[in-house]
Amino acid sequence: MVVQVVLVHGIRTSATMWRAQVAHLEARGIGVTAVDLPGHGSRMSEEFTLAGALETIDGAVRDAATRGPVLLSGHSMGGLVCIDYVGATDPPPVAGFIAASCTAVPRGIGLATYRALARRFDALPDRGMWLTNRVLDATLPPETRADFGAGGYAFDTQDIALKSLSVLDLLAALHRIDVPLWFINGQYDQLRVNERLFLRVAQHAELIVVPRTTHLVTAMRPRVFNALLDVAIATLDSRAPDGNW
């Protein structure tokens, strides 16, 4: 059975942010599913809830698991929710996990500050899109620039989603994860703040820091991230009994 990949986007974005990864995996003959969480992308009209996000991830994972071992990859907010999901007391059928740009505990003053800044930015004319577009134009390569926001931006969902993250007990979840785990961060990612703590708790995890890269590691360095997906897939293949799942 061939490894199946499930991709979970970050806050405000959608499944379209993974188009470069989807194209790469499909060219390799790897099954891949990129989901839209509630309140994002094709589900923009829905209300975001943590339960709904977990249900979405679980549905995609269990469907993929009928075809092969599952490699789950989540970015930013999606990665934080996936940590909670993979580290559940009743483990889901996930064979390996990539947590990208999400080594931060979303609680306390850090989360409150992030929410306040996001609200102020959202209050700018055009909800700050003039600045967002200038930054993305300057930092993302042409191959991913259009894809990153192609599903629209979930402005109205952002604060609700951020607030919901505060109930996650990520350290307990990380302690329970016993499948291959990779933390992938950009060198200049602001969410590296608890990177060392995450590594102490998940002692079997591997940390990969991509040089000269920001929080948007999947879109800013798509070929590097694709290569890391290949490494994870090869790792899961090597763990298969008799070379066959």
C-alpha positions as CSV (number, residue, x, y, z in Angstrom):
1,M,0.0,0.0,0.0
2,V,1.2,3.5,-0.9
3,V,1.7,6.2,1.7
4,Q,-1.2,8.7,1.7
5,V,-0.7,12.4,2.6
6,V,-3.2,14.7,4.3
7,L,-2.4,18.4,4.3
8,V,-3.9,20.9,6.7
9,H,-3.6,24.7,6.1
10,G,-2.9,27.5,8.5
11,I,-5.1,30.3,9.7
12,R,-6.8,32.6,7.2
13,T,-5.6,30.5,4.2
14,S,-7.0,27.4,2.6
15,A,-6.2,24.2,0.9
16,T,-4.9,26.1,-2.1
17,M,-1.7,27.0,-0.2
18,W,-0.7,23.3,-0.7
19,R,-1.0,23.3,-4.5
20,A,2.8,23.0,-5.1
21,Q,2.9,20.0,-2.7
22,V,-0.2,18.4,-4.2
23,A,1.2,18.6,-7.7
24,H,4.5,17.2,-6.5
25,L,2.9,14.2,-4.7
26,E,0.5,13.5,-7.5
27,A,3.4,13.4,-10.0
28,R,5.0,10.8,-7.7
29,G,1.8,8.7,-7.7
30,I,1.2,9.5,-4.0
31,G,-2.4,9.9,-2.8
32,V,-2.9,13.4,-1.3
33,T,-5.8,15.3,0.3
34,A,-5.7,19.0,1.2
35,V,-8.6,19.9,3.4
36,D,-10.4,23.2,4.0
37,L,-11.1,23.7,7.7
38,P,-14.5,25.3,8.7
39,G,-14.6,29.0,8.0
40,H,-11.8,28.8,5.4
41,G,-11.6,28.5,1.6
42,S,-14.6,26.6,0.2
43,R,-16.1,26.6,3.7
44,M,-15.8,30.3,4.3
45,S,-19.5,30.7,5.2
46,E,-19.2,28.1,8.0
47,E,-18.5,28.9,11.6
48,F,-15.0,27.8,12.8
49,T,-15.0,25.5,15.8
50,L,-12.2,23.4,17.2
51,A,-14.5,20.4,17.2
52,G,-15.3,21.0,13.5
53,A,-11.6,21.4,12.6
54,L,-10.8,18.1,14.4
55,E,-13.7,16.4,12.7
56,T,-12.5,17.6,9.3
57,I,-9.0,16.3,9.9
58,D,-10.2,13.0,11.3
59,G,-12.5,12.4,8.3
60,A,-9.7,13.0,5.8
61,V,-7.2,10.8,7.8
62,R,-9.6,7.9,8.2
63,D,-10.6,8.0,4.5
64,A,-6.9,8.1,3.5
65,A,-6.1,5.3,5.9
66,T,-8.3,2.9,3.9
67,R,-5.8,3.3,1.0
68,G,-2.5,3.2,2.9
69,P,-0.5,4.5,5.9
70,V,-1.1,8.2,6.5
71,L,1.4,11.0,6.7
72,L,-0.3,14.1,8.2
73,S,1.2,17.5,7.6
74,G,-0.2,20.7,9.2
75,H,1.0,24.3,8.9
76,S,0.8,27.0,11.6
77,M,-2.7,26.8,13.2
78,G,-3.4,23.6,11.2
79,G,-0.2,22.2,12.7
80,L,-1.3,23.1,16.3
81,V,-4.7,21.4,15.8
82,C,-3.0,18.4,14.3
83,I,-0.7,18.1,17.3
84,D,-3.7,17.8,19.5
85,Y,-5.3,15.3,17.0
86,V,-2.3,13.0,16.6
87,G,-1.6,13.1,20.4
88,A,-5.1,12.1,21.4
89,T,-5.4,9.6,24.2
90,D,-7.0,7.3,21.6
91,P,-4.5,7.6,18.8
92,P,-5.9,8.1,15.3
93,P,-4.6,6.1,12.3
94,V,-1.6,8.4,11.5
95,A,1.7,6.7,10.6
96,G,3.8,9.9,10.6
97,F,3.4,13.6,11.2
98,I,5.0,16.8,10.0
99,A,4.3,19.8,12.2
100,A,5.3,22.9,10.2
101,S,5.7,26.4,11.6
102,C,3.9,25.6,14.9
103,T,6.3,25.3,17.7
104,A,4.6,27.7,20.0
105,V,2.2,27.2,22.9
106,P,-0.9,29.3,22.1
107,R,-1.7,30.7,25.5
108,G,-1.3,33.7,27.8
109,I,0.3,37.0,26.8
110,G,1.7,35.6,23.6
111,L,-1.6,34.6,22.2
112,A,-3.3,37.8,23.5
113,T,-0.7,39.9,21.8
114,Y,-1.0,38.0,18.6
115,R,-4.8,38.4,18.6
116,A,-4.5,42.1,19.4
117,L,-2.1,42.7,16.5
118,A,-4.3,40.7,14.2
119,R,-7.3,42.8,15.1
120,R,-5.4,46.0,14.5
121,F,-4.1,44.9,11.2
122,D,-7.6,43.7,10.2
123,A,-8.9,47.2,11.0
124,L,-6.7,48.8,8.4
125,P,-8.2,50.0,5.1
126,D,-8.9,47.0,2.8
127,R,-8.2,44.9,5.9
128,G,-4.5,45.4,5.3
129,M,-4.4,43.5,2.0
130,W,-2.3,46.2,0.3
131,L,0.5,45.4,2.8
132,T,-0.1,41.6,2.8
133,N,0.1,41.6,-1.0
134,R,3.3,43.6,-1.0
135,V,4.9,41.3,1.5
136,L,3.8,38.2,-0.3
137,D,5.0,39.6,-3.7
138,A,8.4,40.2,-2.2
139,T,8.8,36.9,-0.4
140,L,7.0,34.1,-2.3
141,P,8.2,32.7,-5.6
142,P,6.0,32.9,-8.7
143,E,5.2,29.2,-8.5
144,T,3.3,29.6,-5.2
145,R,2.4,33.3,-5.1
146,A,-1.0,33.0,-6.7
147,D,-1.9,29.8,-5.0
148,F,-1.3,31.0,-1.4
149,G,-4.5,33.2,-1.3
150,A,-6.4,31.6,-4.2
151,G,-9.0,30.3,-1.8
152,G,-9.6,33.7,-0.2
153,Y,-8.6,34.9,3.2
154,A,-10.7,34.1,6.3
155,F,-10.7,37.5,7.9
156,D,-13.9,37.0,9.9
157,T,-12.7,33.6,11.2
158,Q,-9.3,34.6,12.4
159,D,-9.9,35.8,15.9
160,I,-12.4,33.0,16.7
161,A,-9.9,30.4,15.5
162,L,-7.0,32.0,17.5
163,K,-9.1,32.1,20.7
164,S,-10.1,28.5,20.3
165,L,-6.5,27.4,20.4
166,S,-6.0,28.4,24.0
167,V,-7.7,25.2,25.2
168,L,-5.3,22.9,23.6
169,D,-2.9,21.0,25.9
170,L,-0.2,20.6,23.3
171,L,2.6,19.5,25.7
172,A,0.5,16.6,26.9
173,A,-0.4,15.7,23.3
174,L,3.2,15.9,22.2
175,H,4.2,13.6,25.0
176,R,1.8,10.9,23.7
177,I,2.8,11.0,20.1
178,D,4.9,7.9,19.3
179,V,4.9,8.0,15.5
180,P,7.7,9.6,13.4
181,L,7.5,13.3,14.0
182,W,9.2,16.2,12.2
183,F,9.1,19.9,13.2
184,I,9.9,22.0,10.2
185,N,10.4,25.7,10.8
186,G,11.7,28.7,8.8
187,Q,14.8,30.3,10.2
188,Y,12.9,33.6,10.8
189,D,9.6,32.1,11.9
190,Q,8.1,33.9,14.9
191,L,6.5,30.7,16.1
192,R,9.8,29.2,16.9
193,V,9.4,30.7,20.4
194,N,8.8,27.3,22.1
195,E,10.9,25.2,19.8
196,R,13.3,23.9,22.5
197,L,10.4,23.1,24.8
198,F,8.7,21.1,22.1
199,L,11.8,19.1,21.5
200,R,12.3,18.4,25.2
201,V,8.7,17.0,25.4
202,A,8.8,15.1,22.1
203,Q,12.3,13.7,22.5
204,H,12.1,11.4,19.5
205,A,11.1,14.3,17.1
206,E,13.4,15.7,14.5
207,L,13.8,19.4,14.0
208,I,14.5,20.8,10.5
209,V,15.1,24.6,10.2
210,V,15.0,25.9,6.6
211,P,17.6,28.8,6.2
212,R,16.5,32.3,5.1
213,T,12.8,31.4,5.4
214,T,9.9,32.9,7.2
215,H,6.8,31.5,8.8
216,L,5.5,30.6,5.3
217,V,8.0,27.8,4.8
218,T,5.7,25.6,2.6
219,A,5.1,28.5,0.1
220,M,8.4,30.3,0.3
221,R,10.5,27.2,-0.2
222,P,8.2,24.7,-1.9
223,R,10.9,22.6,-3.4
224,V,12.6,22.2,0.0
225,F,9.3,21.3,1.7
226,N,8.5,18.8,-1.1
227,A,11.9,17.2,-0.6
228,L,11.1,16.9,3.2
229,L,7.8,15.3,2.4
230,D,9.8,12.8,0.3
231,V,12.0,12.1,3.3
232,A,9.1,11.5,5.5
233,I,7.4,9.2,3.0
234,A,10.7,7.2,2.5
235,T,10.9,6.9,6.3
236,L,7.4,5.5,6.6
237,D,8.1,3.1,3.7
238,S,11.3,1.9,5.4
239,R,9.2,1.0,8.5
240,A,6.8,-1.2,6.6
241,P,7.0,-4.9,7.5
242,D,8.8,-6.7,4.6
243,G,8.8,-3.5,2.7
244,N,5.0,-3.6,2.2
245,W,2.2,-2.1,4.2
